[in-house]
Amino acid sequence: MTTPSRAAQLRSMLHSNELEFILEAHNGISARIVEEAGFKGIWASGLALSAQFGVRDNNEASWTQVVDVLEFMADVTHIPILLDGDTGYGNFNNLRRLVRKLEQRGIAGVCIEDKLFPKTNSFIDGERQPLADLAEFCGKIAAGKDSQNDSDFCIVARVEALIAGWDIDEALRRAAAYHAAGADAILIHSKRSRPDEILEFMRLWQNRAPVVIVPTKYYSTPTETFRAAGVSMVIWANHLIRAAVSAMQATALQIRREQSLRDIEDRIAPVQEIFRLQGADELTAAEQRYLAAERAPVSAVVLGATEGKGLAELTAERPKMMVPIAGKSILRRLADEFKKCNVHRITAVTGYRADAVVVPGVHTVHNPDYATSGELVSLAAALPVLTENTVFCYGDLLFRSYVLEDLLDNPAPLTVVVDSAFDRCDISGTPDFAYCSHADDLGLWRKDVLLCRVSNEDGLDGRRPDGRWIGLFRARGEGVAALTAVLGEMLHEPAGRQYALPDLLNRLIARGHPIRVKYIQGHWLDVNSLHDLERAGRIARGD
């Protein structure tokens, strides 16, 4: 079956027996958000389009600039777009050219208002705004209809009589004239906080043509009231731009106040979400199809074979990595963090109650000797799934998104994450103290700090530890080869089956493989006890 054109879709909405809704968008990314939210149409608001240019809603943005933005909006969506075309950007001839250009770009319709060019926003000094001559505006509508090539392209006539202080009779007179001139629908506008004059117009109009409303001022009116009155379409006219402004102002103030991104990063859309809305996945697929060069994907290995005895009955029927934190298991939360950073090859090493490890998008390998072996045996089970770029972490770990992003941005063959602001009084599991070539100097952005040793001793060779290894590290390229070789060497030793990950890191250092340190200051947690579980819940909820 052939999909109806966007213009046909808009026309169908205007004549639907159901009350229809469209939402404002002002650029490509907001248009895609409107479509993904489930709306069947988009209102390209004149106010919002002007605002995203940073100019006033007084035709200060030219119609060609508006059309350029519309082209981007149409390119990334499949639903109809109705342009808030102000007064048509001039006389009848300007409207004729506008209609042709809109059709060329797949725009479904245009709404024009009966005010004078250049227009003024309806909610600014409304009663002092003169209206267009009735006959001249009817001629403009007729010219627009005569110039369209697609018979379904819609011209909506916006009646500003009530905004400008005229009575209901003048609004009805103009609406009837515009409909007779060819308008496909009437938009009746009001700036009152109650819908009384809109409802009176609907009563007297008697469904002579579809009616569109914009309840920006009378927003508290129940939607059922509009439905009962016979309204065809409701436009939510400027709410995405207003929501964006509020969010940007709050974010800008917080960043300026704190001079840091650490407490803001997890409260805003991740960069991966922007990439997704931009269609980055399609480009990646196209690169794989058209470019010969192969790129090594990033993979992740989560070591979670243990029961986690410090969590009492919570692990009676499941391993620690499946314990829920604010409704989602630890493993699910780890998987979500990896996917945010475009790490989609995720493998969990299971052991205790492997049957309970079920997380969408996470594959498993099994360590049958989990009860009598150490972490290196679990790591060896994952060797077949390693790529040339692999992240390793414990299965009881929670961390903020930026921690993983910074780790992935580091080009070193081997990199570990070390917390330089750890609290010795708050360690519930293995300490994993990190001794490094340099302490974390918060006044200097160092990129050459190397790991010297990981130890459970709080004080080694007369020095205090520089931090605590959090259980997260990455190997890439030659680092993967070194890790694999050293792992094989250690497993063949008498005590090899009891070795832990810190033993592997220390052996890599001893074999001359430098391990780069990425310092952080908090923003992570390993869940080893019920107290940790309570703290983890607060972190997950953003408390």
C-alpha positions in Angstrom: 0.0 0.0 0.0 1.3 3.5 -0.9 1.9 5.7 2.1 -0.1 8.9 1.8 1.8 12.1 1.2 2.5 14.3 4.2 0.0 16.9 2.8 -2.6 14.1 2.6 -1.8 13.1 6.1 -2.3 16.6 7.4 -5.6 17.0 5.4 -6.8 13.7 6.9 -6.0 14.9 10.4 -8.0 18.2 9.8 -11.0 16.2 8.7 -10.7 13.4 11.2 -13.6 12.4 13.4 -11.1 12.4 16.3 -9.5 15.4 18.0 -5.9 15.6 16.7 -2.8 17.1 18.3 0.4 18.5 16.9 3.4 19.8 18.8 5.9 22.6 18.2 9.4 21.9 16.9 12.0 24.4 15.7 14.9 22.4 14.2 15.8 19.0 13.1 16.5 17.4 16.4 13.3 18.8 18.1 11.3 17.6 15.1 12.6 14.1 15.5 11.8 14.2 19.2 8.2 15.2 18.4 7.8 12.3 16.0 9.4 9.8 18.4 7.0 11.0 21.1 4.2 9.7 18.9 2.7 12.9 17.6 1.2 12.6 14.1 2.2 16.1 13.1 4.6 19.0 13.8 3.9 22.7 14.2 6.8 24.7 12.9 6.2 27.7 15.3 7.1 31.2 14.1 8.0 32.1 17.7 10.1 29.1 18.2 11.9 29.4 14.9 12.7 33.0 15.6 13.9 32.2 19.1 16.3 29.5 17.9 17.8 32.2 15.7 17.9 34.5 18.7 15.7 37.2 17.0 12.3 38.6 17.7 9.0 37.1 16.4 8.6 40.1 14.1 9.7 38.7 10.8 13.3 39.4 11.7 14.2 36.0 10.4 13.6 35.9 6.6 11.3 33.4 5.0 14.2 31.8 3.2 16.0 31.2 6.5 12.8 29.6 7.8 12.5 27.4 4.8 16.1 26.3 5.2 15.3 25.1 8.7 12.1 23.4 7.5 14.1 21.4 5.0 16.2 19.9 7.8 13.1 19.2 9.8 11.4 17.4 6.9 14.6 15.4 6.1 14.7 13.7 9.5 11.0 13.0 10.0 8.1 11.3 8.2 5.1 13.1 9.6 3.5 16.2 8.2 4.8 19.7 9.2 2.4 22.7 9.3 4.4 26.0 9.1 3.4 29.0 11.1 3.8 31.3 8.1 3.0 34.5 9.9 1.3 36.8 7.4 2.7 34.9 4.4 5.9 37.1 4.4 4.3 39.8 2.3 1.5 40.1 -0.3 -0.2 37.5 -2.4 2.9 37.1 -4.6 5.2 36.3 -1.7 2.7 33.7 -0.5 2.6 32.1 -4.0 6.4 31.7 -4.0 6.4 30.4 -0.4 3.8 27.7 -1.2 5.9 26.5 -4.1 9.1 26.4 -2.0 7.3 24.6 0.9 5.9 21.9 -1.5 9.4 21.4 -2.9 10.6 20.6 0.6 7.8 18.2 1.5 6.0 20.6 3.9 2.4 19.7 4.3 0.8 23.1 4.8 1.1 26.7 6.0 -0.9 28.7 8.4 -1.2 32.5 7.6 -2.7 35.1 9.9 -4.7 38.2 9.0 -2.4 40.8 10.4 0.0 43.2 8.6 3.5 42.5 7.6 5.8 42.7 9.4 3.8 40.8 12.1 4.0 41.1 15.8 3.5 38.2 18.1 -0.1 37.9 19.2 0.6 38.1 22.9 2.6 41.4 22.6 0.4 44.5 22.8 -2.3 42.5 21.0 -5.1 45.1 21.0 -2.9 47.6 19.2 -2.3 45.3 16.2 -4.3 46.2 13.1 -5.8 43.5 11.0 -5.3 43.0 7.3 -8.0 44.2 4.9 -10.5 41.5 4.5 -10.6 41.4 0.7 -6.7 41.6 0.4 -6.3 38.6 2.8 -8.9 36.6 0.9 -7.0 37.3 -2.3 -3.8 36.1 -0.6 -5.5 32.8 0.3 -6.8 32.4 -3.2 -3.4 33.0 -4.7 -1.8 30.5 -2.4 -4.4 27.8 -3.3 -4.0 28.5 -7.0 -0.2 28.2 -6.9 -0.1 24.8 -5.1 0.7 21.6 -7.2 -0.4 19.1 -4.6 -4.2 19.3 -4.2 -3.7 18.1 -0.6 -1.4 20.9 0.5 -3.3 22.8 3.2 -3.6 26.5 3.9 -5.0 27.3 7.3 -6.3 30.8 7.8 -5.6 32.2 11.3 -8.2 34.7 12.5 -6.8 37.3 14.9 -10.0 39.3 15.5 -10.4 38.1 19.1 -6.7 38.8 19.8 -7.0 42.4 18.4 -10.1 43.2 20.5 -12.9 42.6 18.0 -16.1 40.8 18.9 -17.2 37.3 18.0 -19.2 38.6 15.0 -16.1 40.0 13.3 -14.3 36.7 13.9 -17.1 34.8 12.3 -17.3 37.2 9.4 -13.7 36.8 8.7 -13.6 33.1 9.1 -16.5 32.6 6.7 -14.8 34.9 4.1 -11.5 33.0 4.4 -13.2 29.7 4.1 -15.0 30.9 0.9 -11.7 32.1 -0.5 -10.3 28.5 -0.2 -8.8 28.1 3.2 -8.8 24.4 4.2 -9.2 25.2 7.9 -9.7 28.1 10.3 -7.4 28.7 13.3 -9.3 30.8 15.8 -7.0 32.5 18.3 -7.5 33.9 21.8 -5.3 35.4 24.5 -7.8 34.9 27.3 -7.1 32.5 30.2 -10.6 31.0 29.7 -11.8 29.4 26.5 -15.2 31.1 26.6 -14.9 33.0 23.3 -13.4 30.0 21.6 -16.3 27.9 22.7 -18.8 30.5 21.6 -17.1 30.7 18.2 -17.4 26.9 17.9 -21.1 27.0 18.8 -21.8 29.6 16.1 -19.5 28.3 13.5 -21.4 25.1 13.3 -18.6 23.0 11.8 -18.6 24.8 8.4 -14.9 23.9 8.1 -12.2 22.3 10.4 -11.2 24.5 13.3 -7.7 24.6 14.8 -7.0 26.1 18.2 -3.8 27.1 20.2 -4.6 26.9 23.9 -1.4 28.6 25.1 -3.2 30.9 27.4 -6.2 28.8 28.3 -4.0 25.7 28.9 -5.9 24.6 32.0 -9.0 23.8 30.1 -9.7 20.1 30.0 -9.0 18.6 26.6 -12.4 16.9 26.7 -13.9 20.4 26.4 -12.3 21.0 23.1 -13.3 17.5 21.9 -17.0 18.1 22.9 -17.0 21.5 21.1 -16.0 19.9 17.8 -12.5 21.3 17.5 -10.5 19.5 14.8 -6.9 20.0 15.9 -5.1 21.4 19.0 -1.6 22.9 18.5 0.8 22.8 21.5 2.6 25.8 20.1 5.8 26.6 21.9 6.5 24.2 24.6 9.6 22.4 23.4 11.5 25.7 22.9 10.4 26.9 26.4 11.4 23.5 28.0 14.7 23.7 26.3 15.3 27.3 27.5 14.5 26.3 31.1 16.8 23.3 31.0 19.7 25.3 29.3 19.4 28.1 31.8 19.6 25.8 34.8 22.4 23.8 33.3 24.4 26.9 32.4 24.1 28.4 35.8 25.1 25.1 37.5 28.2 24.7 35.4 29.1 28.3 35.9 28.6 28.0 39.7 30.4 24.7 40.1 33.1 25.1 37.4 32.8 21.4 36.8 30.7 19.0 34.8 30.8 16.1 37.3 27.4 16.7 38.9 25.7 17.7 35.7 26.8 15.0 33.3 24.4 12.2 34.4 21.4 14.7 34.6 21.5 15.7 30.9 21.1 13.7 27.7 24.2 11.6 27.1 26.2 12.5 24.0 25.1 9.1 22.6 21.5 10.2 22.6 22.4 13.2 20.5 24.3 10.9 18.2 21.2 8.7 18.0 18.9 11.6 17.2 21.3 12.7 14.5 21.2 9.3 12.9 24.7 8.2 13.7 23.8 4.5 13.6 22.8 4.9 9.9 26.2 6.4 9.1 28.0 3.6 11.0 26.0 1.1 9.0 26.9 3.0 5.8 30.5 3.0 6.7 30.5 -0.7 7.2 28.8 -1.1 3.8 30.9 1.3 1.8 34.3 1.6 3.5 36.7 -1.2 3.2 38.6 -0.4 6.4 37.6 -2.6 9.4 37.3 -1.0 12.8 37.7 -3.0 15.9 34.5 -2.7 18.0 34.7 -2.1 21.7 33.6 -4.9 23.9 33.0 -5.3 27.7 33.6 -8.1 30.1 31.8 -8.1 33.4 33.2 -10.5 36.1 30.3 -11.6 38.2 30.6 -15.2 39.1 30.5 -14.8 42.8 27.5 -15.0 45.2 28.2 -11.9 47.2 27.7 -13.2 50.8 27.7 -9.8 52.3 24.2 -9.2 50.9 22.6 -12.0 53.0 19.3 -13.4 51.6 19.4 -11.0 48.6 21.7 -13.4 46.9 20.1 -16.6 48.0 18.6 -17.2 44.5 20.8 -15.0 42.3 24.4 -13.8 42.0 25.4 -10.3 43.3 25.4 -8.7 39.9 21.6 -9.5 39.6 20.7 -7.8 42.8 18.3 -4.9 42.0 19.1 -1.3 42.6 16.1 1.0 42.4 14.3 -1.6 40.2 17.2 -2.5 37.9 19.9 -5.1 38.5 23.5 -4.1 38.8 24.3 -5.9 35.6 21.5 -4.1 33.8 22.8 -0.8 35.0 26.3 -1.7 33.9 24.9 -2.7 30.5 23.0 0.6 30.2 26.2 2.6 30.9 28.2 0.6 28.3 25.5 1.1 25.7 25.5 4.8 26.3 29.1 4.8 25.3 28.4 2.7 22.2 29.8 -0.5 23.8 27.3 -3.1 22.7 29.3 -6.3 22.9 28.8 -7.1 26.5 29.7 -10.4 28.1 29.1 -11.4 31.7 31.1 -14.2 33.3 28.7 -16.3 35.3 29.2 -18.8 38.1 26.9 -18.9 41.1 23.2 -19.2 40.0 24.1 -18.7 36.3 20.5 -19.5 35.4 19.4 -16.2 37.1 21.6 -14.0 34.8 19.3 -12.7 32.2 19.8 -9.2 30.8 18.8 -8.2 27.3 21.8 -7.5 25.1 24.2 -9.2 27.5 25.8 -12.5 26.5 27.2 -14.9 29.1 30.1 -17.3 29.4 30.4 -19.6 32.4 33.1 -20.4 34.9 32.1 -23.8 36.4 34.9 -23.7 38.9 33.8 -20.3 40.4 33.5 -21.7 43.9 37.2 -22.8 44.1 38.9 -20.4 41.7 39.9 -16.8 41.5 39.1 -14.0 39.1 41.7 -14.9 36.5 39.9 -18.2 35.8 36.8 -16.2 35.2 38.7 -13.8 33.0 40.1 -16.8 31.0 36.6 -18.0 30.3 36.0 -14.7 28.5 39.1 -14.8 26.3 37.2 -16.0 23.2 35.0 -12.8 23.2 37.8 -10.3 23.6 38.2 -7.7 20.9 41.2 -5.4 20.2 39.5 -2.9 22.5 38.0 -4.3 25.7 36.8 -2.9 29.0 36.8 -5.1 32.1 35.0 -4.5 35.3 33.6 -6.2 38.4 30.0 -7.2 38.4 29.2 -5.2 41.6 30.3 -1.8 40.3 28.3 1.4 39.8 29.8 4.5 38.3 28.8 7.8 36.7 28.8 7.9 32.9 31.7 10.2 32.5 34.0 7.7 34.2 33.6 5.2 31.3 33.6 7.9 28.7 37.0 9.2 30.0 38.4 5.6 30.1 37.4 5.0 26.5 38.9 8.3 25.4 42.3 7.3 26.7 44.5 6.0 23.9 46.9 4.0 26.1 47.2 0.2 25.6 46.3 -0.4 29.2 44.4 2.0 31.5 43.0 1.7 35.0 40.6 4.0 36.8 41.8 5.1 40.3 39.8 7.1 42.8 42.1 9.7 44.5 39.3 10.9 46.9 38.4 7.6 48.5 37.3 7.4 52.1 39.2 4.7 54.1 36.4 4.5 56.6 33.9 3.6 53.9 35.6 0.6 52.3 33.4 -2.5 52.6 35.3 -4.8 50.2 38.8 -5.4 49.1 40.7 -2.1 49.4 42.7 -2.4 46.2 44.9 0.6 47.1 46.7 2.0 44.1 50.3 3.3 44.2 51.0 5.5 41.3 54.0 7.4 39.7 52.3 10.7 40.7 49.6 11.7 43.1 46.5 13.2 41.7 47.3 16.9 41.3 43.9 18.6 41.0 45.6 21.8 39.8 47.3 20.0 36.8 45.8 17.9 34.1 48.3 15.0 34.0 48.3 12.5 31.3 51.4 10.6 32.2 50.5 9.0 35.5 51.4 5.3 35.6 50.2 2.6 38.0 53.1 1.2 40.1 51.2 -1.4 42.2 47.8 -2.5 43.5 47.9 -3.7 47.1 45.6 -4.3 50.1 48.3 -2.7 52.3 47.4 0.9 53.4 51.0 2.0 53.3 53.7 0.4 51.2 57.5 1.1 51.2 56.9 4.0 53.5 54.3 5.8 51.4 50.6 6.2 51.5 48.4 5.0 48.5 47.5 7.5 45.9 44.0 6.2 45.5 41.9 3.1 45.2 41.5 1.1 42.0 37.8 0.9 41.5 37.7 -2.4 39.6 37.5 -0.9 36.0 40.2 -1.1 33.4 40.7 -1.2 29.6 43.0 -3.0 27.2 43.4 -2.1 23.6 45.7 -3.2 20.8 49.0 -4.4 22.1 47.5 -4.2 25.6 45.1 -7.0 24.8 48.0 -9.1 23.5 50.0 -8.4 26.6 47.1 -9.2 28.9 46.4 -12.5 27.1 50.0 -13.6 27.3 50.5 -12.7 30.9 47.2 -14.3 31.9 48.3 -17.6 30.2 51.6 -17.5 32.0 50.0 -16.9 35.4 47.3 -19.6 35.1 50.1 -22.2 34.5 51.7 -21.4 37.9 50.9 -23.5 41.0 48.8 -20.7 42.6 47.4 -19.5 39.2 43.9 -20.6 39.8 43.6 -18.4 42.9 45.0 -15.2 41.4 42.8 -12.0 41.3 42.7 -9.1 38.9 45.1 -7.0 41.0 47.7 -9.8 40.6 47.3 -9.6 36.9 47.8 -5.8 36.9 50.9 -6.1 39.1 52.4 -8.9 36.8 51.8 -6.8 33.7 53.7 -3.9 35.3 56.5 -6.3 36.3 56.7 -7.6 32.7 57.3 -4.0 31.5 53.8 -3.2 30.3 53.0 0.4 31.4 49.4 0.9 32.8 48.1 4.4 32.5 46.1 5.9 35.4 42.8 7.8 34.9 42.1 9.6 38.2 38.6 10.3 39.3 37.3 11.8 42.6 34.4 9.7 43.8 31.3 9.0 41.7 31.4 5.2 41.9 30.5 2.4 44.3 31.1 -1.3 44.7 28.2 -3.1 46.3 29.5 -5.4 49.0 27.1 -5.0 51.9 23.6 -3.9 52.7 25.0 -0.5 53.6 26.4 -0.3 50.1 23.1 -1.3 48.7 21.3 1.5 50.5 23.9 4.0 49.1 23.6 2.5 45.7 19.9 3.2 45.7 20.5 6.8 46.4 23.0 7.1 43.6 20.7 5.4 41.1 17.8 7.7 42.0 20.1 10.8 41.7 19.8 11.7 45.3 
